[in-house]
Amino acid sequence: MVHVTTCNTDQKHDMLIDPSTVIATDQAVPTGRLLDGSSDHGYVEEWQEPAILPDGRQCYRMYLFDDDDITDEEGNHLDADCYPWDNDHVRRILLAD
């Protein structure tokens, strides 16, 4: 379960949702957000994937990846196609404006 938020932070909200029920509508793209010093400190990349909640609201599935997620055993950077695009890496659901 992950929090449904109105801002892209680790702020807690009453609404929790199983990310598997939030259906992607397009490809994920990197946000380029600086994560050091934020509530997401320790992660190296953030991606957002347009999606729709079960109630029809537009949102984004927000993925966070650390170095182990995006590099191979030799430390080489993986192509984004090889990232672990699974529900375990969805940190929050961000409501669209």
mmCIF file of the C-alpha atoms, coordinates in Angstrom:
data_MODEL
# 
_entry.id   MODEL 
# 
loop_
_atom_site.group_PDB 
_atom_site.id 
_atom_site.type_symbol 
_atom_site.label_atom_id 
_atom_site.label_alt_id 
_atom_site.label_comp_id 
_atom_site.label_asym_id 
_atom_site.label_entity_id 
_atom_site.label_seq_id 
_atom_site.pdbx_PDB_ins_code 
_atom_site.Cartn_x 
_atom_site.Cartn_y 
_atom_site.Cartn_z 
_atom_site.occupancy 
_atom_site.B_iso_or_equiv 
_atom_site.pdbx_formal_charge 
_atom_site.auth_seq_id 
_atom_site.auth_comp_id 
_atom_site.auth_asym_id 
_atom_site.auth_atom_id 
_atom_site.pdbx_PDB_model_num 
ATOM 1  C CA . MET A 1 1  ? 0.000   0.000  0.000   1.00 0.00 ? 1  MET A CA 1 
ATOM 2  C CA . VAL A 1 2  ? 1.188   3.510  -0.842  1.00 0.00 ? 2  VAL A CA 1 
ATOM 3  C CA . HIS A 1 3  ? -0.110  6.966  -0.006  1.00 0.00 ? 3  HIS A CA 1 
ATOM 4  C CA . VAL A 1 4  ? -2.121  9.036  -2.449  1.00 0.00 ? 4  VAL A CA 1 
ATOM 5  C CA . THR A 1 5  ? -0.760  12.581 -2.263  1.00 0.00 ? 5  THR A CA 1 
ATOM 6  C CA . THR A 1 6  ? -1.363  16.022 -3.699  1.00 0.00 ? 6  THR A CA 1 
ATOM 7  C CA . CYS A 1 7  ? 2.325   16.972 -3.600  1.00 0.00 ? 7  CYS A CA 1 
ATOM 8  C CA . ASN A 1 8  ? 5.436   15.028 -4.492  1.00 0.00 ? 8  ASN A CA 1 
ATOM 9  C CA . THR A 1 9  ? 6.763   14.463 -0.987  1.00 0.00 ? 9  THR A CA 1 
ATOM 10 C CA . ASP A 1 10 ? 6.754   11.728 1.587   1.00 0.00 ? 10 ASP A CA 1 
ATOM 11 C CA . GLN A 1 11 ? 3.919   13.474 3.398   1.00 0.00 ? 11 GLN A CA 1 
ATOM 12 C CA . LYS A 1 12 ? 1.359   11.030 4.777   1.00 0.00 ? 12 LYS A CA 1 
ATOM 13 C CA . HIS A 1 13 ? -2.318  11.158 3.873   1.00 0.00 ? 13 HIS A CA 1 
ATOM 14 C CA . ASP A 1 14 ? -5.357  9.228  4.978   1.00 0.00 ? 14 ASP A CA 1 
ATOM 15 C CA . MET A 1 15 ? -5.833  7.565  1.613   1.00 0.00 ? 15 MET A CA 1 
ATOM 16 C CA . LEU A 1 16 ? -3.769  4.454  0.975   1.00 0.00 ? 16 LEU A CA 1 
ATOM 17 C CA . ILE A 1 17 ? -4.039  2.370  -2.170  1.00 0.00 ? 17 ILE A CA 1 
ATOM 18 C CA . ASP A 1 18 ? -2.626  -0.817 -3.607  1.00 0.00 ? 18 ASP A CA 1 
ATOM 19 C CA . PRO A 1 19 ? -0.490  0.443  -6.528  1.00 0.00 ? 19 PRO A CA 1 
ATOM 20 C CA . SER A 1 20 ? -1.530  -2.558 -8.628  1.00 0.00 ? 20 SER A CA 1 
ATOM 21 C CA . THR A 1 21 ? -5.040  -1.042 -8.839  1.00 0.00 ? 21 THR A CA 1 
ATOM 22 C CA . VAL A 1 22 ? -3.684  2.198  -10.357 1.00 0.00 ? 22 VAL A CA 1 
ATOM 23 C CA . ILE A 1 23 ? -3.527  1.606  -14.103 1.00 0.00 ? 23 ILE A CA 1 
ATOM 24 C CA . ALA A 1 24 ? -0.782  3.193  -16.215 1.00 0.00 ? 24 ALA A CA 1 
ATOM 25 C CA . THR A 1 25 ? -1.975  5.134  -19.257 1.00 0.00 ? 25 THR A CA 1 
ATOM 26 C CA . ASP A 1 26 ? 1.391   6.033  -20.817 1.00 0.00 ? 26 ASP A CA 1 
ATOM 27 C CA . GLN A 1 27 ? 5.134   5.465  -20.412 1.00 0.00 ? 27 GLN A CA 1 
ATOM 28 C CA . ALA A 1 28 ? 7.093   6.633  -17.390 1.00 0.00 ? 28 ALA A CA 1 
ATOM 29 C CA . VAL A 1 29 ? 9.466   9.566  -17.807 1.00 0.00 ? 29 VAL A CA 1 
ATOM 30 C CA . PRO A 1 30 ? 12.257  10.791 -15.511 1.00 0.00 ? 30 PRO A CA 1 
ATOM 31 C CA . THR A 1 31 ? 11.342  13.801 -13.404 1.00 0.00 ? 31 THR A CA 1 
ATOM 32 C CA . GLY A 1 32 ? 14.868  15.156 -12.999 1.00 0.00 ? 32 GLY A CA 1 
ATOM 33 C CA . ARG A 1 33 ? 13.949  16.201 -9.452  1.00 0.00 ? 33 ARG A CA 1 
ATOM 34 C CA . LEU A 1 34 ? 16.899  16.673 -7.091  1.00 0.00 ? 34 LEU A CA 1 
ATOM 35 C CA . LEU A 1 35 ? 16.373  13.993 -4.440  1.00 0.00 ? 35 LEU A CA 1 
ATOM 36 C CA . ASP A 1 36 ? 19.301  14.763 -2.109  1.00 0.00 ? 36 ASP A CA 1 
ATOM 37 C CA . GLY A 1 37 ? 18.042  16.677 0.883   1.00 0.00 ? 37 GLY A CA 1 
ATOM 38 C CA . SER A 1 38 ? 14.402  15.817 0.133   1.00 0.00 ? 38 SER A CA 1 
ATOM 39 C CA . SER A 1 39 ? 12.231  13.248 1.879   1.00 0.00 ? 39 SER A CA 1 
ATOM 40 C CA . ASP A 1 40 ? 13.395  10.883 -0.898  1.00 0.00 ? 40 ASP A CA 1 
ATOM 41 C CA . HIS A 1 41 ? 17.084  11.282 -0.030  1.00 0.00 ? 41 HIS A CA 1 
ATOM 42 C CA . GLY A 1 42 ? 19.028  8.104  -0.820  1.00 0.00 ? 42 GLY A CA 1 
ATOM 43 C CA . TYR A 1 43 ? 17.304  7.410  -4.099  1.00 0.00 ? 43 TYR A CA 1 
ATOM 44 C CA . VAL A 1 44 ? 19.077  8.409  -7.313  1.00 0.00 ? 44 VAL A CA 1 
ATOM 45 C CA . GLU A 1 45 ? 16.273  8.539  -9.879  1.00 0.00 ? 45 GLU A CA 1 
ATOM 46 C CA . GLU A 1 46 ? 12.583  9.373  -9.832  1.00 0.00 ? 46 GLU A CA 1 
ATOM 47 C CA . TRP A 1 47 ? 10.192  8.585  -12.674 1.00 0.00 ? 47 TRP A CA 1 
ATOM 48 C CA . GLN A 1 48 ? 6.524   9.433  -13.092 1.00 0.00 ? 48 GLN A CA 1 
ATOM 49 C CA . GLU A 1 49 ? 4.059   7.335  -15.052 1.00 0.00 ? 49 GLU A CA 1 
ATOM 50 C CA . PRO A 1 50 ? 0.680   8.781  -16.058 1.00 0.00 ? 50 PRO A CA 1 
ATOM 51 C CA . ALA A 1 51 ? -2.106  6.647  -14.645 1.00 0.00 ? 51 ALA A CA 1 
ATOM 52 C CA . ILE A 1 52 ? -5.709  6.547  -13.567 1.00 0.00 ? 52 ILE A CA 1 
ATOM 53 C CA . LEU A 1 53 ? -7.143  5.695  -10.156 1.00 0.00 ? 53 LEU A CA 1 
ATOM 54 C CA . PRO A 1 54 ? -9.978  3.159  -9.883  1.00 0.00 ? 54 PRO A CA 1 
ATOM 55 C CA . ASP A 1 55 ? -12.390 6.092  -9.327  1.00 0.00 ? 55 ASP A CA 1 
ATOM 56 C CA . GLY A 1 56 ? -11.311 7.698  -12.635 1.00 0.00 ? 56 GLY A CA 1 
ATOM 57 C CA . ARG A 1 57 ? -9.057  10.480 -11.310 1.00 0.00 ? 57 ARG A CA 1 
ATOM 58 C CA . GLN A 1 58 ? -5.870  11.218 -13.247 1.00 0.00 ? 58 GLN A CA 1 
ATOM 59 C CA . CYS A 1 59 ? -2.640  10.631 -11.346 1.00 0.00 ? 59 CYS A CA 1 
ATOM 60 C CA . TYR A 1 60 ? 0.982   9.529  -11.601 1.00 0.00 ? 60 TYR A CA 1 
ATOM 61 C CA . ARG A 1 61 ? 2.632   6.388  -10.321 1.00 0.00 ? 61 ARG A CA 1 
ATOM 62 C CA . MET A 1 62 ? 5.865   7.754  -8.795  1.00 0.00 ? 62 MET A CA 1 
ATOM 63 C CA . TYR A 1 63 ? 8.809   5.336  -8.993  1.00 0.00 ? 63 TYR A CA 1 
ATOM 64 C CA . LEU A 1 64 ? 11.995  5.749  -6.979  1.00 0.00 ? 64 LEU A CA 1 
ATOM 65 C CA . PHE A 1 65 ? 15.164  3.816  -7.755  1.00 0.00 ? 65 PHE A CA 1 
ATOM 66 C CA . ASP A 1 66 ? 18.421  3.509  -5.849  1.00 0.00 ? 66 ASP A CA 1 
ATOM 67 C CA . ASP A 1 67 ? 21.837  2.633  -7.292  1.00 0.00 ? 67 ASP A CA 1 
ATOM 68 C CA . ASP A 1 68 ? 21.281  -1.113 -6.898  1.00 0.00 ? 68 ASP A CA 1 
ATOM 69 C CA . ASP A 1 69 ? 18.085  -0.888 -8.957  1.00 0.00 ? 69 ASP A CA 1 
ATOM 70 C CA . ILE A 1 70 ? 19.656  0.819  -11.963 1.00 0.00 ? 70 ILE A CA 1 
ATOM 71 C CA . THR A 1 71 ? 23.153  -0.687 -12.213 1.00 0.00 ? 71 THR A CA 1 
ATOM 72 C CA . ASP A 1 72 ? 24.357  -4.158 -13.090 1.00 0.00 ? 72 ASP A CA 1 
ATOM 73 C CA . GLU A 1 73 ? 26.682  -6.327 -10.983 1.00 0.00 ? 73 GLU A CA 1 
ATOM 74 C CA . GLU A 1 74 ? 29.715  -4.509 -12.405 1.00 0.00 ? 74 GLU A CA 1 
ATOM 75 C CA . GLY A 1 75 ? 28.304  -1.054 -11.618 1.00 0.00 ? 75 GLY A CA 1 
ATOM 76 C CA . ASN A 1 76 ? 27.349  -0.181 -15.188 1.00 0.00 ? 76 ASN A CA 1 
ATOM 77 C CA . HIS A 1 77 ? 24.201  1.889  -15.643 1.00 0.00 ? 77 HIS A CA 1 
ATOM 78 C CA . LEU A 1 78 ? 21.265  -0.140 -17.013 1.00 0.00 ? 78 LEU A CA 1 
ATOM 79 C CA . ASP A 1 79 ? 19.006  0.947  -19.847 1.00 0.00 ? 79 ASP A CA 1 
ATOM 80 C CA . ALA A 1 80 ? 15.707  2.185  -18.454 1.00 0.00 ? 80 ALA A CA 1 
ATOM 81 C CA . ASP A 1 81 ? 13.973  -0.789 -20.117 1.00 0.00 ? 81 ASP A CA 1 
ATOM 82 C CA . CYS A 1 82 ? 15.798  -3.008 -17.612 1.00 0.00 ? 82 CYS A CA 1 
ATOM 83 C CA . TYR A 1 83 ? 14.724  -1.089 -14.493 1.00 0.00 ? 83 TYR A CA 1 
ATOM 84 C CA . PRO A 1 84 ? 12.506  -2.950 -12.023 1.00 0.00 ? 84 PRO A CA 1 
ATOM 85 C CA . TRP A 1 85 ? 9.152   -1.521 -13.148 1.00 0.00 ? 85 TRP A CA 1 
ATOM 86 C CA . ASP A 1 86 ? 7.122   -3.180 -10.428 1.00 0.00 ? 86 ASP A CA 1 
ATOM 87 C CA . ASN A 1 87 ? 4.744   -2.141 -7.687  1.00 0.00 ? 87 ASN A CA 1 
ATOM 88 C CA . ASP A 1 88 ? 7.486   -2.490 -5.067  1.00 0.00 ? 88 ASP A CA 1 
ATOM 89 C CA . HIS A 1 89 ? 9.210   0.555  -6.590  1.00 0.00 ? 89 HIS A CA 1 
ATOM 90 C CA . VAL A 1 90 ? 6.111   2.769  -6.610  1.00 0.00 ? 90 VAL A CA 1 
ATOM 91 C CA . ARG A 1 91 ? 6.712   5.119  -3.683  1.00 0.00 ? 91 ARG A CA 1 
ATOM 92 C CA . ARG A 1 92 ? 3.471   7.126  -3.905  1.00 0.00 ? 92 ARG A CA 1 
ATOM 93 C CA . ILE A 1 93 ? 0.558   8.036  -6.132  1.00 0.00 ? 93 ILE A CA 1 
ATOM 94 C CA . LEU A 1 94 ? 0.572   11.720 -7.037  1.00 0.00 ? 94 LEU A CA 1 
ATOM 95 C CA . LEU A 1 95 ? -2.776  13.228 -7.987  1.00 0.00 ? 95 LEU A CA 1 
ATOM 96 C CA . ALA A 1 96 ? -2.705  15.203 -11.247 1.00 0.00 ? 96 ALA A CA 1 
ATOM 97 C CA . ASP A 1 97 ? -3.766  18.870 -11.187 1.00 0.00 ? 97 ASP A CA 1 
# 
